[in-house]
């Protein structure tokens, strides 16, 4: 039995590391897609708003997918591999298309299946790897991914500036490399799974996931506080999403290289220098305080960006601050399901709630941000996004004064 457990642990670790390192070049390029849409294809504010809305709104569909996983654990691996493949296939066709709407469609496919596959990944980690080594692995892979991103930052931007259409071929190549990691995913063994005894029986495929969400929020106060804190702070980021591409391309008129240096290298430094600190904070800080510090960095990001009109040093500083907060947000958001779930409880239902609330705030934030950018300019939207994040911090402090809570990472 110990041999089988060790084998599952080893193969899961290898697959998880390989799939993320193989995917990092694709993911790094994907983060530049809104800028490419504006800079190279002259996408309109409406198109940028739709693009920014896709990521959170698509989470609604991912939410239903994850609800199915919670009840059919035997399909975890098929779900992961299928989602990984379907999310990347459209990018193989980029050399043949330079249409804004096709890029938006490809982005929608990726966002749908990236989010849909996340609950399966986290549940597989929960099943095959114990809590402490699981959190260590998650942190390690996150750091390795940003180390890879930093290395990419030195030449990807120059390549994109060298020829106006080279991004098409880079996307096709990087998506192919990412797809090949499926060979390692297929090798992950899973023990026979028992039905989650804490999950109500499904009576209606459309309504039941919402009932599950309400049940979890009512029955777990700490989980509810965590979600509302992220809801307010996350809305601020959703609000500024369409304004960012307009600000970069039109307001400060930066090159691909300048943006990739900020996004890949300076944001990468922020992640690398603080991931270990955030990981320790998971076991020492209570939920409101942990989320407060994360949202604080996000609040400073758009304010610091405004000074980039005077010097690009502030562009790099803004992305460094964003990287600091993103390190904490990534750990907290992705690991929350495995931390809140009890030993015999499915983590995917908690991750599913993350997806649902992400989708709800995404229905309003990007569209509102795009409209305000068109009417009042991106600078106004950046300030409003920062104010919204500061409001989230105020809520978290108020809740913290009223409620005594344990450190987040301790069960």
Secondary structure, DSSP 8 states (H G I E B T S, - for coil): -HHHHHHHHHHHHHHHHHHHHHHHHHHHHHTTHHHHHHHTT---HHHHHHHHHHHHHTHHHHHHHHHHHHH-GGGHHHHHHHHHHHHHHGGGGGGG---HHHHHHHHHHHHHHHHHHHHHHHHHHHHHS-HHHHHHHHHHHHHHHHHHHHHHHTTHHHHHHH-TTHHHHHHHHHHHHHHHTHHHHTT---------TTS---S-TTTHHHHHHHHHHHH-HHHHHHHHHHHHHHHHHHHHHHHHHHIIIIIS---HHHHHIIIIIIHHHHHHHHHHHHHHHTTTSBHHHHHHHHHHHHHHHHHHHHGGGT-THHHHHHHHHHHHHHHHHHHHHHHHHHHHS-TTS-SHHHHHHHHHHHHHHHHHHHHHHHHHHHHH-HHHHHHHHHHHHHHHHHHHHHHHHH----BTT--
